[in-house]
Amino acid sequence: MELDHQSEAPPSGAMIPFPPGPLTTIGQGPLAVDIAAQAGGRLAQITWEGTDWLVDGSAGQSAMIAWGCYPMAPWAGRIRHGRFAFRDRNYQLPLNLDGHAIHGVAFGLPWRVEAHSPSHAELSLALPVDERWPFGGTCFQRIEAGDRQLRMSLSVSAGALAMPVVIGWHPWFRKPDRVEFSPTHMYPRDAEGIATRPLAQPDPGPWDDCFINRRPVLIHRSGQSLRLTSSCSHWVVYDEVAHATCFEPQSGPPDGFNIEPAWLPPGATIAAWFLMEWL
């Protein structure tokens, strides 16, 4: 399958008109999922038994970075000042939030719908080979709706060049009534708000932090309960705003290119999954 390189990604604070272009809808029974392929391949809304679970951009939260549930690739979280070294070369990524490079480029580019049925969708994206991301590669998503669950898989494959990589998801859940979250460790943040090592014991929050977590996360709101699990052991939690809480599974920590480097040889692939289950 040959993929064309996509148009330039807007900065994270760029506004997206709402609704964000044509939507691809999947679902079974009481579950409905709207996918905005042109708006970063994100889920625009998840509805279970008539209740919307995501901040959807229609109430003034339409900044590119601040709504729906979007894939983060080829990095997740902040890269400090957009700078990192890889294979004895120094790189500078464009800065898009508070002097740092955040959440990759995939969430701001239009994805291609490759397959669609009532219960699933598959999307693809060719990563750029320019100042936004000098390594190229491709991204692929599969989104599947079951009777009581939504399963998302995300993969990134290197092209002709080796590349550093961290992948994940950034769901903006409407503010829960209660959460159950039991991480074992957290990455302390420094004066710039960037994750550092060594790991520490979790503090009580509020949070904009990365944790090591291998247990299900439970979210309770509007009389419904949602269980989150993932193949990822790193979870970023952001709950410093009144209208939303984000539980973000990632394959590595923020600033991972610098503090815990992971990389792909040419042609290799990294993959992860994220499962939401209504109880």
C-alpha positions as CSV (number, residue, x, y, z in Angstrom):
1,M,0.0,0.0,0.0
2,E,1.5,3.3,-1.1
3,L,0.8,6.4,1.1
4,D,1.1,10.0,0.1
5,H,2.7,12.4,2.5
6,Q,0.1,14.7,4.1
7,S,-0.3,18.4,4.4
8,E,1.4,20.5,7.0
9,A,0.2,20.0,10.6
10,P,-1.2,23.1,12.4
11,P,0.2,24.0,15.9
12,S,-1.4,22.3,18.9
13,G,-3.4,25.4,19.7
14,A,-4.9,25.8,16.2
15,M,-8.7,25.7,16.2
16,I,-10.7,23.0,14.4
17,P,-14.2,23.9,13.1
18,F,-16.9,21.8,14.8
19,P,-18.1,19.4,13.5
20,P,-14.6,18.6,12.3
21,G,-15.3,17.5,8.7
22,P,-17.0,14.2,7.7
23,L,-17.3,11.6,10.5
24,T,-17.0,7.8,10.2
25,T,-19.4,6.2,12.6
26,I,-19.1,2.7,14.1
27,G,-20.9,1.0,16.9
28,Q,-23.0,-1.9,18.2
29,G,-26.1,-1.8,20.4
30,P,-25.8,1.1,22.9
31,L,-22.2,2.0,21.8
32,A,-21.7,4.7,19.1
33,V,-18.3,6.0,18.1
34,D,-17.7,9.0,15.7
35,I,-14.2,9.1,14.1
36,A,-12.9,12.3,12.6
37,A,-10.3,11.0,10.2
38,Q,-9.5,14.5,8.8
39,A,-8.9,15.9,12.3
40,G,-5.9,13.8,13.3
41,G,-7.6,10.4,13.1
42,R,-9.2,11.0,16.4
43,L,-12.4,9.8,18.0
44,A,-14.7,12.9,18.0
45,Q,-17.2,11.3,20.4
46,I,-17.9,8.0,22.3
47,T,-21.5,7.5,23.4
48,W,-22.7,4.7,25.7
49,E,-26.4,4.4,26.4
50,G,-27.0,8.0,25.3
51,T,-24.2,9.5,27.5
52,D,-21.3,11.3,25.8
53,W,-17.9,10.5,27.3
54,L,-15.5,12.8,25.5
55,V,-15.0,16.6,25.4
56,D,-16.1,17.1,21.8
57,G,-15.0,20.6,20.8
58,S,-18.5,22.0,20.5
59,A,-18.3,24.0,23.8
60,G,-15.3,26.1,23.1
61,Q,-12.7,23.3,23.5
62,S,-11.9,23.0,19.8
63,A,-8.1,23.7,20.1
64,M,-6.4,20.9,18.2
65,I,-4.8,19.5,21.4
66,A,-7.8,19.7,23.7
67,W,-10.7,17.4,22.6
68,G,-11.7,14.0,21.5
69,C,-9.3,11.0,21.8
70,Y,-6.4,11.2,19.5
71,P,-3.3,9.0,18.6
72,M,0.0,10.4,19.7
73,A,2.8,9.5,17.3
74,P,5.7,9.3,16.6
75,W,6.2,10.7,20.1
76,A,3.9,11.3,23.1
77,G,4.1,14.0,25.7
78,R,6.6,16.8,25.6
79,I,10.1,16.7,24.0
80,R,12.1,19.2,26.0
81,H,12.6,22.3,23.8
82,G,12.0,20.0,20.9
83,R,15.6,18.7,21.1
84,F,17.0,15.2,21.1
85,A,20.0,13.3,19.9
86,F,19.7,10.1,17.8
87,R,22.6,8.1,16.3
88,D,25.2,10.9,17.0
89,R,23.1,13.6,15.4
90,N,21.2,16.4,17.1
91,Y,17.6,17.2,16.0
92,Q,15.3,20.2,16.6
93,L,11.6,19.7,16.2
94,P,9.1,22.6,15.8
95,L,7.8,23.9,19.2
96,N,4.1,23.9,19.6
97,L,3.3,24.3,23.4
98,D,5.1,26.4,26.0
99,G,8.5,26.1,24.3
100,H,8.4,22.3,23.8
101,A,7.3,19.9,21.1
102,I,4.3,17.9,22.3
103,H,2.3,14.8,21.2
104,G,3.9,14.1,17.8
105,V,2.5,15.1,14.5
106,A,-0.2,12.5,13.8
107,F,-2.9,14.3,15.9
108,G,-2.8,17.3,13.5
109,L,-2.7,15.6,10.2
110,P,-5.5,14.1,8.1
111,W,-5.7,10.3,8.1
112,R,-7.0,8.1,5.4
113,V,-9.9,5.7,6.0
114,E,-8.7,2.4,4.6
115,A,-11.6,0.2,5.7
116,H,-15.0,0.7,7.3
117,S,-17.8,-1.6,8.5
118,P,-20.5,-1.1,11.1
119,S,-18.2,-2.4,13.8
120,H,-14.7,-1.3,12.8
121,A,-12.6,1.2,11.0
122,E,-9.0,1.2,9.8
123,L,-7.0,4.4,9.2
124,S,-3.5,5.1,7.9
125,L,-1.1,8.0,7.8
126,A,2.2,8.6,6.1
127,L,4.5,10.6,8.4
128,P,6.4,13.5,6.9
129,V,10.0,13.6,6.1
130,D,10.9,17.2,6.8
131,E,11.5,19.6,9.7
132,R,8.4,18.4,11.5
133,W,9.7,14.8,11.5
134,P,12.9,14.0,9.6
135,F,12.5,10.2,9.6
136,G,9.3,9.4,7.7
137,G,7.5,6.1,8.5
138,T,3.8,5.2,8.6
139,C,1.0,4.9,11.2
140,F,-1.9,2.6,11.3
141,Q,-5.0,2.4,13.5
142,R,-7.7,-0.2,13.9
143,I,-10.8,0.8,16.0
144,E,-13.3,-1.9,16.9
145,A,-16.6,-1.5,18.6
146,G,-18.0,-4.6,20.4
147,D,-21.2,-5.1,22.5
148,R,-19.8,-3.3,25.6
149,Q,-16.2,-2.4,24.6
150,L,-14.1,-0.3,22.3
151,R,-10.7,-1.6,21.3
152,M,-8.1,0.6,19.6
153,S,-4.8,-0.5,18.2
154,L,-2.1,1.8,17.0
155,S,1.2,1.0,15.2
156,V,4.1,2.9,13.8
157,S,6.5,1.4,11.3
158,A,9.8,2.9,10.3
159,G,10.6,3.4,6.6
160,A,14.0,3.4,5.1
161,L,15.4,5.2,8.2
162,A,15.8,4.1,11.8
163,M,13.8,6.3,14.1
164,P,13.1,7.0,17.8
165,V,9.5,6.4,18.8
166,V,6.9,6.6,21.6
167,I,3.2,6.1,20.9
168,G,0.0,6.4,22.8
169,W,-3.5,7.9,23.0
170,H,-4.8,11.1,24.5
171,P,-8.5,10.8,25.5
172,W,-10.2,13.9,26.9
173,F,-12.9,12.4,29.2
174,R,-15.6,14.6,30.5
175,K,-15.0,15.2,34.2
176,P,-15.6,12.0,36.2
177,D,-17.5,11.8,39.4
178,R,-14.9,9.4,40.8
179,V,-11.9,7.5,39.5
180,E,-10.0,4.4,40.7
181,F,-6.3,4.6,39.8
182,S,-3.5,2.7,41.6
183,P,-0.1,3.4,40.0
184,T,3.1,2.1,41.6
185,H,5.5,4.9,40.7
186,M,5.6,8.3,39.0
187,Y,8.1,10.4,37.1
188,P,8.8,13.6,39.1
189,R,8.5,16.9,37.1
190,D,11.2,19.5,37.1
191,A,10.8,23.3,37.1
192,E,9.9,23.2,33.3
193,G,7.1,20.6,34.0
194,I,9.0,17.9,32.2
195,A,9.2,14.3,33.4
196,T,12.5,13.3,35.0
197,R,14.1,10.3,36.7
198,P,14.6,8.6,39.2
199,L,11.0,7.3,39.8
200,A,9.2,8.3,42.9
201,Q,6.1,7.4,44.9
202,P,2.9,8.8,43.5
203,D,1.7,12.1,45.1
204,P,-2.0,12.9,45.7
205,G,-2.3,15.4,42.8
206,P,-3.8,17.3,41.0
207,W,-1.8,15.8,38.2
208,D,-0.1,16.5,34.9
209,D,2.2,13.6,35.4
210,C,3.4,10.2,34.1
211,F,2.9,7.1,36.1
212,I,3.8,3.4,36.0
213,N,0.5,1.6,36.1
214,R,-0.4,-2.0,35.3
215,R,-3.8,-2.2,36.8
216,P,-7.2,-1.3,35.2
217,V,-8.3,2.3,35.6
218,L,-12.0,2.8,36.5
219,I,-13.9,6.0,35.7
220,H,-17.4,6.6,37.1
221,R,-19.7,9.3,35.8
222,S,-23.4,9.9,35.2
223,G,-24.2,6.5,36.7
224,Q,-21.9,4.6,34.3
225,S,-18.6,2.9,34.9
226,L,-15.8,2.6,32.4
227,R,-12.7,0.3,32.7
228,L,-9.5,1.2,30.9
229,T,-6.7,-1.2,30.2
230,S,-3.8,-1.1,27.8
231,S,-0.6,-2.9,26.7
232,C,1.2,0.2,27.8
233,S,2.5,0.5,31.3
234,H,3.1,4.3,31.2
235,W,0.0,6.4,31.9
236,V,-0.1,10.2,31.8
237,V,-2.9,11.7,33.9
238,Y,-4.0,15.3,33.5
239,D,-6.8,16.5,35.8
240,E,-5.9,20.1,36.4
241,V,-9.0,21.5,34.5
242,A,-12.6,21.5,35.8
243,H,-14.2,20.1,32.7
244,A,-12.0,17.0,31.9
245,T,-9.6,14.4,33.1
246,C,-7.2,12.6,30.7
247,F,-5.9,9.1,31.2
248,E,-3.3,8.6,28.5
249,P,-1.6,5.2,27.9
250,Q,1.8,5.5,26.3
251,S,4.6,3.1,25.3
252,G,7.1,5.3,27.1
253,P,7.3,8.5,29.2
254,P,7.2,12.1,28.1
255,D,10.6,13.3,26.8
256,G,11.2,9.6,26.2
257,F,13.7,10.4,23.4
258,N,16.0,11.9,26.0
259,I,15.3,10.0,29.3
260,E,14.4,6.5,28.1
261,P,15.2,6.2,24.4
262,A,13.4,3.6,22.3
263,W,13.9,3.2,18.6
264,L,12.9,1.2,15.5
265,P,15.3,-0.2,12.9
266,P,14.4,0.4,9.3
267,G,11.2,-1.4,8.5
268,A,10.4,-2.4,12.1
269,T,7.1,-1.8,13.8
270,I,5.9,-0.8,17.3
271,A,2.3,-1.6,18.3
272,A,0.0,-1.1,21.3
273,W,-3.6,-1.5,22.2
274,F,-6.1,0.5,24.4
275,L,-9.3,-1.1,25.6
276,M,-12.4,0.7,27.0
277,E,-15.1,-1.5,28.6
278,W,-18.4,-0.4,30.1
279,L,-19.4,-2.4,33.2
